[in-house]
């Protein structure tokens, strides 16, 4: 039984977070980075009990969980390094020019205030309580209140304890991190609409993310909701590529589609190509590839039931045909692949909705014009893959140009599952994939979501934040008079 955090306790946690924000505003990027590294140490010190509990709660393989734990530790450390470098403080200095009657202006980024993070079900470590949202918000200088995902409560509590222990070791205010539990939607709504909450980070369903976005938008003081809400991540297979490697492409596709029982937000749910013998070969190879794949447990019964419901609804749509489905077993998800024509895909919105799990649709186009129309009508996606040769790309410039408008990450071959935690990663996309395509939720740039600029005019050096002082005590890169500058400014203080 999951304990429902009381409204009084939530209110107390928000007040604590508000006070902690005032404390964090006076910490330096180096100090926050040190805390983040301490959190990484705490998580690393958690033994096999963590992965064993997560395995029981989520049915994810132990090997996957060991890797995800390492990824989570790496996120805290890499984000800490990025924060300490000053890249997200983005300090800029324009010195006074009395002869031109121009004052001294200095600008940098500060945290926007208390942030609510909603844990995800499919990544109990990397996208949940101690995931990238929490790490990037704390790095930005924002206290975090986590609404734990009810699918893995013990796992969430262990990760929360790791963060709490690090905060205690530093002697920093308890309100820097709070952990709230419960299953009611009212908790999320209450947190999102509270006047002291300044941002929300969410990973999950479209309905959940959009509901939070609407609540935040209608507040007296609207706040940003950074919601990642799913994607069908289409693959556009072009002619020369599929002619040359139909069978190899089928192997890659099925491996990606069924990875983790299809429970990745970058799962390639739709495969689009022009009819012909090459596509027929691909479809035949797909049948062969999935014959040996056994049914598997999903993260929890709720996700399994949702998968079966959406799969059944999609299969029943007009002009669809099951290509292949693997053996079934009660309570476990089996792989299903269907096909449809381009006109039906364009005219029936059900066919372009995400089915979260091992389910794929092959869309057969009559010609290049239908391929273009699908690209034109496609909703925003996290990823789009172009399976192509270089010659294909040259001959499909219009298509490629259209696809750039529809996704956050555009792949040239390869498969979209597998998200690297690096600076150049963009894990976000146009609506409805996310609520704000300008930001990523993976990689150090995730910190950008939780900062805002503030400019200081004509303040003496004594009262400026460390990032803007003349001596540059943090030894970070700054833009001074429009030029990158890593040194100190030899100026007299006023």
Order of alpha helices (4+ residues) and beta strands (2+ residues): alpha-alpha-alpha-alpha-beta-beta-beta-alpha-beta-alpha-beta-alpha-beta-alpha-beta-beta-alpha-beta-alpha-alpha-beta-beta-alpha-beta-alpha-beta-alpha-alpha-beta-beta-beta-beta
